[in-house]
Amino acid sequence: MAKSEFAQAYMERMFPEIASPAGYIDPEFEDLFENFAFHEVITEDGCNVAAHSRFLAILAILVGAGATEEYSLMMPAALNFGVIPDEIVELIYQAVPYLGIGHVRPFFKITNKIFDYRDEDIQNPHRSTVTSETRLEKGIEKQVEIWGEGMRDFYQSGPQETRHINKWLSNMFGDYYTRKGLTTRQREMITFCFLMAQGGCEAQLKVHVIGNLNVGNDKQYLISIASQCVPYIGYPRVLNALTYINAGFAEWAASQ
């Protein structure tokens, strides 16, 4: 199977300065994979998304999967398709509370190396909007914005011995979700991708499906985002995510 003209043209847009970004694992495999990832997936009727959202989702899914080498290949492509450095850095920040610093630290290093190599500049290096005094209040406001008034007292709910975790979660929303650089809709989409790629987080995945729906990322959008991620994390985790999109949507729709 020869590489399609569409896949070849898309590859040239992603990697205009190099002929083979992966160094050819195997020529026949490259044609097979690139026809799927860079033609079929992108052009599937009803499952396409804007390139900017596609590349944010791809970067998030690769971070979630711990796929450092593939991230090194796709991050320059994201920049070539208009994702800006501030957005990529914010995506890496956002990954830490969901994946942990042990998982995410390599991606900070890769991102900085690519920025240095390409001479990319951060447009706004000061993106925090809270202080130590306001982070809890602002975090609660963000949780209420995403999930409704039922989250107003979440930070002080639950058994006494674990209540501190709920407070830390509210602080986390203040620390991360209030930052400049990504919208709340974008943050919920990439969080969905982190959880989908990570696996074993089905309860949280359903909660964030509902969060996505509440902030305007509808069911078809989430299906389309998940579809774009098949080449990078495979079918099992995407099929699992589709199950929880349906479950989250059913719960959300029943509450409307």
For each residue, the residues with C-beta under 8 A, 3 or more apart:
1: 28 31 32 35
2: 31
3: 7 8 30 31 34 35
4: 7 8 35 39
5: 8 9
6: 9 10 38 39 42 43
7: 3 4 10 11 34 35 38 39
8: 3 4 5 11 12 34
9: 5 6 12 13
10: 6 7 13 14 38 39 42
11: 7 8 14 15 21 34 38
12: 8 9 15 16
13: 9 10 16 80 81
14: 10 11 21 38 74 76 77 80 81
15: 11 12 18 19 21 76 77 80
16: 12 13 80
17:
18: 15 21
19: 15
20: 23 24 30
21: 11 14 15 18 73 77
22: 25 30 73
23: 20
24: 20 27 30
25: 22 29 30
26: 29 30
27: 24 30 31
28: 1 31 32
29: 25 26 32 33
30: 3 20 22 24 25 26 27 33 34
31: 1 2 3 27 28 34 35
32: 1 28 29 35 36
33: 29 30 36 37 231
34: 3 7 8 11 30 31 37 38 39
35: 1 3 4 7 31 32 38 39 40
36: 32 33 39 40 41 231
37: 33 34 40 41 42 231 232
38: 6 7 10 11 14 34 35 41 42
39: 4 6 7 10 34 35 36 42 43
40: 35 36 37 43 44
41: 36 37 38 44 47 227 228 230 231
42: 6 10 37 38 39 48 54 228
43: 6 39 40 48
44: 40 41 47 48 227
45: 48
46: 220 224
47: 41 44 223 224 227 228
48: 42 43 44 45 224
49: 53 54 57 221 224 225 228
50: 53 54
51: 54 55 81 82
52: 55 56 81 82 83
53: 49 50 56 57 186 189 225
54: 42 49 50 51 57 58 228
55: 51 52 58 59 74 77 78 81 83
56: 52 53 59 60 78 83 87 91 186 189 190
57: 49 53 54 60 61 189 190 193 225 228 229
58: 54 55 61 62 74 78 228 229 232
59: 55 56 62 63 71 74 75 78 83 88 91 190
60: 56 57 63 64 91 95 189 190 193 194 197
61: 57 58 64 65 193 194 196 197 229 232 233
62: 58 59 65 67 70 71 74 197 232
63: 59 60 66 67 71 91 92 95 99 104 107 194 197
64: 60 61 95 98 99 193 194 195 196 197 198 233
65: 61 62 197 198 232 233
66: 63 103
67: 62 63 70 71 232
68: 71 72 106 107 110
69: 72 73
70: 62 67 73 74 232
71: 59 62 63 67 68 74 75 107 110
72: 68 69 75 110 114
73: 21 22 69 70 76 77
74: 14 55 58 59 62 70 71 77 78
75: 59 71 72 78 79 88 110 111 114
76: 14 15 73 79 80 114 118
77: 14 15 21 55 73 74 80 81
78: 55 56 58 59 74 75 81 83 88
79: 75 76 82 83 84 85 88 114 118 120
80: 13 14 15 16 76 77
81: 13 14 51 52 55 77 78
82: 51 52 79
83: 52 55 56 59 78 79 87 88
84: 79 87 88 123
85: 79 88 89 115 120 121 122 123
86: 89 90 122 123 124 127 180 181
87: 56 83 84 90 91 181 182 186
88: 59 75 78 79 83 84 85 91 92 111
89: 85 86 92 93 111 122 181
90: 86 87 93 94 127 179 180 181 182
91: 56 59 60 63 87 88 94 95 182 190
92: 63 88 89 95 96 104 107 108 111
93: 89 90 96 176 179
94: 90 91 97 98 176 182 187 190 191 194
95: 60 63 64 91 92 98 99 103 104 107 190 194
96: 92 93 99 100 101 104 176
97: 94 172 176
98: 64 94 95 191 194 195 198
99: 63 64 95 96 103 104 194 198
100: 96 103 104
101: 96 104 105
102: 105
103: 66 95 99 100
104: 63 92 95 96 99 100 101 107 108
105: 101 102 108 109
106: 68 109 110
107: 63 68 71 92 95 104 110 111
108: 92 104 105 111 112
109: 105 106 112 113
110: 68 71 72 75 106 107 113 114
111: 75 88 89 92 107 108 114 115
112: 108 109 115 116
113: 109 110 116 117
114: 72 75 76 79 110 111 117 118 120
115: 85 111 112 118 119 120 121 122
116: 112 113 119
117: 113 114
118: 76 79 114 115
119: 115 116
120: 79 85 114 115
121: 85 115
122: 85 86 89 115 125
123: 84 85 86
124: 86 127 180 181
125: 122
126:
127: 86 90 124 179 180 181
128: 175 178 179 180
129: 138 178 179 180
130: 134 135 138 139 174 175 178
131: 134 135
132: 135
133:
134: 130 131 137 138 174
135: 130 131 132 138 139 171 174 175
136: 139 140 155 167 170 171 174
137: 134 140 141 174
138: 129 130 134 135 141 142 173 174 178
139: 130 135 136 142 143 155 169 170 171 172 173 174 175 177 178
140: 136 137 143 144 151 152 154 155 170 173 174
141: 137 138 144 145
142: 138 139 145 146 173 174 177 178 184
143: 139 140 146 147 151 154 169 170 173
144: 140 141 147 148 149 151 152
145: 141 142 184 215
146: 142 143 151 177 184 188 211 214 215
147: 143 144 150 151 207 210 211 214
148: 144 151 214
149: 144 152
150: 147 154
151: 140 143 144 146 147 148 154
152: 140 144 149
153: 156 157
154: 140 143 150 151 157 166 169 170
155: 136 139 140 166 167 169 170
156: 153 163 166 167
157: 153 154 163 166
158: 162 163 165 166
159: 162 163
160: 163
161:
162: 158 159 165 166
163: 156 157 158 159 160 166 167
164: 167 168
165: 158 162 168 169
166: 154 155 156 157 158 162 163 169 170
167: 136 155 156 163 164 170 171
168: 164 165 171 172
169: 139 143 154 155 165 166 172 173
170: 136 139 140 143 154 155 166 167 173 174
171: 135 136 139 167 168 174 175
172: 97 139 168 169 175 176 177
173: 138 139 140 142 143 169 170 176 177 178
174: 130 134 135 136 137 138 139 140 142 170 171 177 178
175: 128 130 135 139 171 172 178 179
176: 93 94 96 97 172 173 179 187
177: 139 142 146 172 173 174 184 187
178: 128 129 130 138 139 142 173 174 175
179: 90 93 127 128 129 175 176 182
180: 86 90 124 127 128 129
181: 86 87 89 90 124 127
182: 87 90 91 94 179 186 187 190
183: 186 187
184: 142 145 146 177 187 188 215
185: 188 189 212 215 216 217
186: 53 56 87 182 183 189 190
187: 94 176 177 182 183 184 190 191
188: 146 184 185 191 192 208 211 212 215 217
189: 53 56 57 60 185 186 192 193 212 217 221 222 225
190: 56 57 59 60 91 94 95 182 186 187 193 194
191: 94 98 187 188 194 195 208 211
192: 188 189 195 196 205 208 209 212 217 222 225 241
193: 57 60 61 64 189 190 196 197 225 229
194: 60 61 63 64 94 95 98 99 190 191 197 198
195: 64 98 191 192 198 201 204 205 208
196: 61 64 192 193 199 205 226 229 233 237 238 240 241
197: 60 61 62 63 64 65 193 194 229 232 233 237
198: 64 65 98 99 194 195 201
199: 196 237 240
200:
201: 195 198 204 205
202: 205 206 240 244
203: 206 207
204: 195 201 207 208
205: 192 195 196 201 202 208 209 241 244 248
206: 202 203 209 210 244 247 248 251
207: 147 203 204 210 211 248
208: 188 191 192 195 204 205 211 212 248
209: 192 205 206 212 213 222 244 245 247 248 249 252
210: 147 206 207 213 214 248 251 252
211: 146 147 188 191 207 208 214 215
212: 185 188 189 192 208 209 215 217 221 222
213: 209 210 217 218 219 222 248 249 252
214: 146 147 148 210 211 252
215: 145 146 184 185 188 211 212
216: 185
217: 185 188 189 192 212 213 221 222 225
218: 213 221 222
219: 213 222 223 245 249
220: 46 223 224
221: 49 189 212 217 218 224 225
222: 189 192 209 212 213 217 218 219 225 226 245
223: 47 219 220 226 227 242 245
224: 46 47 48 49 220 221 227 228
225: 49 53 57 189 192 193 217 221 222 228 229
226: 196 222 223 229 230 238 241 242 245
227: 41 44 47 223 224 230 238
228: 41 42 47 49 54 57 58 224 225
229: 57 58 61 193 196 197 225 226 232 233 238
230: 41 226 227 233 234 235 238
231: 33 36 37 41
232: 37 58 61 62 65 67 70 197 229
233: 61 64 65 196 197 229 230 237 238
234: 230 237 238
235: 230 238 239
236: 239 240
237: 196 197 199 233 234 240 241
238: 196 226 227 229 230 233 234 235 241 242
239: 235 236 242 243
240: 196 199 202 236 237 243 244
241: 192 196 205 226 237 238 244 245
242: 223 226 238 239 245 246
243: 239 240 246 247
244: 202 205 206 209 240 241 247 248
245: 209 219 222 223 226 241 242 248 249
246: 242 243 249 250
247: 206 209 243 244 250 251
248: 205 206 207 208 209 210 213 244 245 251 252
249: 209 213 219 245 246 252 253
250: 246 247 253 254
251: 206 210 247 248 254 255
252: 209 210 213 214 248 249 255 256
253: 249 250 256
254: 250 251
255: 251 252
256: 252 253
